[in-house]
């Protein structure tokens, strides 16, 4: 997970920044996670900064995934079919692309006026792990992120302001415990072009809520191995999911 500041509305500078940080990545890592809107900062100027899926930033993600031989993922402002999306893009070393469009748009910043909401919950499989993708504000909606027996890792990319830092780590820990999954959240640091300050706090929680890896409020690159044996044993010994309420989500 790469926690850093980002350059406001400067995709080229941000790609160069992450190229430098890639040099610090552990060779053993399989998935490299960048923050929300890593190429622009959390902006409402979607019409000006949006790129198509075959644009420079997604093309760069595919190229770097191949050269690093790792999955590279993070959210990008995307223009698609006449709409703008806060899109969590997942690029594999083989050049395959998958994506999740942020479902819950942060109305306190008027995100819902400048972006279209995603309709589909997305769970991807990588090397035997099932990974649910989420973006920032989605974290506040546990029904949307409920583990239906279909995922093992909840991966959240964010630009979560320092003013609500307690909520950030509290909600990440809660999602890990209630869903019996690993929960990884990647945030940024510094002050953006909207004068919002970000306190980092990127963290990986175990299925029991224990902190496995954590960043402070400075740029950092952290790597964490996840144990399938530990997760499987916990679910078998303490099968909370057997008593979960059933429900359906309206479209």
Secondary structure, DSSP 8 states (H G I E B T S, - for coil): -EE----TT-HHHHHHHHHHHGGGS-TT--EEE--TTTTT-S-S-HHHH-B-TTSHHHHHHHHHHHHHTSEEEEEEEEEETTEEEEEEEEE-TTS-EEEEE-SS--GGGTHHHHS-------EEEETTEEEEEEEGGGGG-TTTT---S--SEEEEE---BGGGHHHHHHHHHHHHHHHTSEEEEE--EEE-TT--EEE---EEE-TTS-EEEE--SS-EE------HHHHHHHHHHS-GGGG--------
